[in-house]
Amino acid sequence: MTENKKPLSVDEALEAILAAVKSPVAIEDAPLAKCFGRTLAQDLFARRTQPPKPLSAMDGYALRANDAGARKVIGESSAGRGFDGLCGPGEAVRIFTGAPIPDGADTVLVQEEAQRDGDFVTATAPIQHGRNVRLAGIDFREGEKILERGRRLSPADIALAASADHATLPLARAPRIAVLATGDELVAPGAPRGPDQIVASNSYSVLGLIAAAGGEVIDLGICSDRIDEIEAAIGRARAEQVDVLLTIGGASVGDHDLTRGALAREGMALNFWRVNMKPGKPLIHGHIGPMTVLGLPGNPVSAVVCGELFLKPLIRALCGDPLAGADRSQPAFAGAALPKGGLRQEFVRAALALDEQGRMIATAHADQDSSLNRVLSQSQVLIIRPAGAPACAAGASVRILRLTL
């Protein structure tokens, strides 16, 4: 197992993680009702034209705009039951929203601007040619690409696919992520604990990150600081044929940080294990056969920050998302002064609010200790501070990364 002598930058680490993804996960077809939040595995093309013919956008009367005077009403057109005939000169057809425009008509006179007298209708306002008509194909046409590969499907996307006559969609199989927490000090919430033990919390934040990115969790539980137990858990992950083994804790160099050693004994090809960032310097990345290994630090904040920066893009890349590595940061303004940056790139927990001008204001919390779950819970964003950044005054421009809701 080799070691990167110099810690990688955050950008270098992300590039290395994504470059190691050889191909996306397998493709599977799913019915529309099961597609929300999933990732489209292939470009999607319309199987029909929408609308298939000109339709009325309003209730009123279909007619010829260039005619003058009263028009004789010769029939009716409603949604799903159009007028079967020709609307000739001096004629009109009563029409309702979504109904087909009769042949010969080119405009819909809205009923609020129409005066009906028996079988005749007269306009009470100027008529504009083509008004209130939805032309055929204004939404999409048969054969047109409507959704691109790698897109995370929203409710609106699924409705679009349905209107284009797709009953099922080709999706990326949800990447399977095995999660293993390590440490003698950890016990599950609600379980009996010794005087020197703490309740494990990191797994739950990581589960949320995996769900937010579109992954499927295989929970391997908690291992004590025994290398044989950790090796057995790694073996379970391999047997499950997961796409990613995600370890939490044991990634550093202390006497009880055994995860790297166990991974090496199980045949991991190490890519790197240190990143020049705060919090979260110890980060393992490598492979055991086809299984990617990502080892997060054990501190709660470090685990979440590394999960946001590296785990979520990895899952998106496995789903085939071409924007997996895109910059997700946004501009904002500092709500309070920030000191000069240190030697590592820093990700500062902060609360986000809007000022009276509607600008995003990110205010760093006073205590940035990486063990504080409460401060993390009160943070909506991370303020990104480059290594060696100069001191920053309140009101200065900063870059922020939104935390998963």
N, C-alpha and C positions, 0 to 999 in steps of 0.2 A: 504494500500500500504506500503510494507516494504522497507527498505533502506539498501543497503550494507554499513555497518559502515566503512569498509576499502575498498578503491578503488581496483578493480581487476587489475591484470597485463594484458597487451595486450593479451598474450597467454591464460590466464584464461578467459578473456571476449570472445575471439573467440571460445574457446572450449565450453563455455556455450551457445553461439548463435547457433552453429552447432548441439550441443547435443539436442537442443529444436526442431530441424526439425524432426518431427515424420516420415514423408514419403515424397518422391518426389511428384511433381505435376502429374496430369493425363497424360496418353499416348494418342497420336493421330497420325494417319498415314498422311503423306504428300508426294506429288509427288517430285521427285528428284529436279526439278527446284526450289522448295520452301524450300530446306533443308540447304542451305548454312548458316553457323553460328549457326544452331540449335544444340540441344544436343540429341544424340542417347539414346533412353530409354531402349533398349535391345541389347544384343550381336547380331551381324550380322554374318550369315554364308553364304558361297558361294553356289549358286545354280547350278554352272557349274564349269568345270575345265578350267583354262586359262594358256597357250593356250590349246585347246582341243586335239591337235595333234602336232607333231614336225613341226616347221616352219623355214623358212629361215630368217636369220638376214641380209642378203646382196643379191645384185644382182649377179648372176653368173651361176654356173652349179652344179646341184646335181649329186653326183656320189658315187662310192665305193672307199674309201681311199686306200685300199690295191691293187687295180688294177694298172697296169703299162701301160705306153704308151698312145697313142691316144685313146679317147673314142668316140663312135658314138653317136651323138645327136639324140634322138628318139622322142622328144616331148618337151612340154613346161608346166610349172606350174606357175600360177600367183595368187595373192591374191584373194580369193573368187572363183577361178576356177583352181583346182588342176589337176595334170596329172593323168589320170585314167589308170594305168597300172603299170608294174613292171620295175624298173631300174635294169637290170641284169648285169653280169660281162662284162666289156669292154664297158658299155653304160653310157650315161649322159643325163640329162634333163635340158634344159634351165630353169632357175628359177629366180624369182624376190622377193624382200623383202616382207616378210609377207606371202609368198605362202607356201602351205603344202609341206613337204619333201616327194617325191615319195617313195612308198614301195621299199625296197631293197637298197636305197641310205642311206648313213650315214654321209655325209660331203658336204659342199658347197665350191666349188672353186670359189673365187671372180673373177669377169670378168677382173680386172686389172692384174691378174696372170694367165690368160687363153689366148691361141692363137687359134683362130677359123680358120679352113680351110675347107670350104664346110660343110659337115655333120659331121666333126670330130673336136674335141677340145683336145688340149694338154696343160698340166700344165707347166708354166714357172718358178715355184717356188715349193719347197717341200710341199707336201700335208699332213696336220695334221688331224688325225681321229677326227670326231665330230666338226670340226671347222665351225663356223658361223651357227650352228644349235641351235635353241631355243627348248629345250625339252618340251614335254607335261607337263603341271602342274608346270612349274618353277615359275609362279606368284602365283597361288593358285590352290587348288583342291576342287572339289565338297564336301561340308560338312565341310570344314575347316573354323574356326573362322577368320574373316578378320578385324572386327572392334569391339571394346569393348564398353559395356554400359557406358554411362557417357561422351563419347567423344564429344567434340565440333567439328562439321564437317567442314573441310576445302574443297576447290575445289577438291583437290586430293582425299580426302576421298569419295566425291560424285562420282567422276569418277570411283573409285575402286568399289563402290557399284553398279554402272551401269554395269561395266564389269562383275560383278558377277550375273547379271540378275535380279537386284532389281529395279522395277519401282517406288516403294514407300518405305518409311522408317518409322519405329516406333520412334516417337520423343517425348521428354518431352514437354508438353505444355509450352509455354513461361510463367514464373511466372509473375503475374500481380501485379505491384507495384504502389500503390497510393502515390503521392507526395504532401505534404502539407507544404507550407512555412508560417511562422507566424511572426507577428511584425507590430506595428503601423507605423514603420519607412519605410516600404517597399512599393514600387510601381513598376508596371511592366515597362519594357523598353519601352520608347516612350510615356508613360502616363504622364499627368500633375502631378507635385509633389510639395509639400509644402516646405517651407524653411528649415525644419528640417528632410526631408525625403531623402531616398537614393534609387537608382535603385536596384531592386532585381536581383542578379546574381547567387546565390547558386543553384537554381532549375536547371539551365542550365548545370552546371557542373555535378550535380547528374543525370540528364537525360542521359548524356554521359556515366557515369559509369554504369547505368542500361543497356543501349544498349550494352556496351562492354561486359557485363556479360551474355547477352542473355535474359533480361527481357522485359516486355511490360509495358509502362507507362500509368497510369491514372492520369492526372494532376488535382489536386483539387484547384489549384490557391493559392492565398494569403489570409490569415485571419488576421484581426487586433487582438490586444491584448484584446479580449473579450472572456471570457470562454464559453459563449453560442454559439458564432460563431465557435469556435474550436470544441465544442461538435457536432455541426451540421455537420461540415466537417468529423468528425470521423464517424458519422452516415451514411454519403454518402459512405464512404469507405466500411463500413459493408454491405450496400445495394448492392454495386458493387461486393461483395464477392471476394475482392482482397486477394492475398496471404500475402502481406506485406503492412502495412501502414507506410510510411516513412515521419516523420516530420522533419522539419528543423527550428531550433531555439526554444527558450523557454524551453530548457532542464536543465537549471541551477537553482539557488535558489533565484534569484532576485524577487522583488515585481511584475515585469512585465513578469516573466517567468512562464506562465500559462499552458503550454502544459502538464506537468506532472499531474497537478491537474485535467485538463479536461479528460485526459486519465483515471485517477483513477475513476472519476465520471461515466465514460462509462464502468467501470468494468474491467479495465486492471489488470491482475496479473503481478506484477512487478518482473522481474528477477534481474536486477541491473540497476544503473544509473550513476555510476562513474567508470572511468578507469584511471589507473596511467600512463598517457601519456601526451605529449606535442607536438603539440597542440591537443586539443580534449578531455579534461577530462570529461565534462558532456556528457554522452551517455546513452540513455534510451534503455532498452531491456525488452520486456514483451510480453504478449498475451492478446487479447480480443477474447475469444472463439477460433476458429481455425485461426484467423488472427494474424500473427506476427506483433509486433510493434517495430520499430527501430527509435529512435529519435536522429538525428544528431545535433551537436552544430551549432550555427548561424554564427560564423565567417567563411569566405570563405575558408581559408586554412584548418581549423579544419574540415569542412564538407567534403572536398575532401579527407583528410587523413583518416578520419573515414570511408568514403565510400570505399576507396581502401582496408582498413584493414578488414572491417566487412561486408559492404553491398555486395560487389562483391562475397566473399566466401559464404554468405548467399544465394544469387541467384543461384550460382553454386550448392550448396547443394540441393536446391529445384529442380534443374534440374536433380538430381541424380548423380552428378559428384563425384566419389569416392576420387578425389584429391582436393576437394573444400577447405580443410584446409591445404593443403601442403604449405611448406615454399617456397615463391616466391622470396626470397632475393637472391642476387648474390654478389660475391666478387668484390671489386674494390680497388682503391687507392685514398687516400685523396689528392686533389689538393692544399689544403691550410690547415694550422694548425686549429685544433678545440679545444675549451676550455674544461675544466673538465665538465663532465655531472652533471646535477642537480638531484633532488630526483625522477623525473619522466623519463620514457623512452622517448627519443626525436626522432622526425622525421624531419630531417633538409633538407629544400629544397636546391637542388644543380643542377648545370649544368653538363652534362656528355659529355666527349670528349675522343678521343683515342690519346695516345702519339705515339712517333715514333716507339716504340716497339709493338704497337697494344694493349697496356693495357688500361683498362677503368679507366679514371680519373674523380672523382666526386669532384667538387669544390663548396663548400657551398656559398650561397649568403650572403652578409654582413648583410642585414636586414631580420630578420626572423619574423617580426610582422605578426600575423595570419590574418590580414585584407587585405593584399596586393595581389590583383589579378594579378598585373603585374609581380611580382616576381614569383608567382605560374606559370604563363604562360611561363616564361623563364626557368622553371625547368623541367628537364627530369626525375629526380630521387629524391628519399628521402634517405638521409644517416641515417641509423638506429644507434642510440646511446643508449646503455643500461643505465638504471638509475645508477648514480654514476660512469660512465665511466671515466677513467683517461684522461687527456689531450692527444690530438692526434697530432703528428707532420705531416707536409706535406710529402706525400710519404708513410705513414703508411697504413696498410690494414684496410679496412672498409667493412661493408655490406651495400648494397643499395637495394632499391625497385623501380622498374621502374614505372613511372606514366603512366596512360592510354594515348595512342596517340589519 
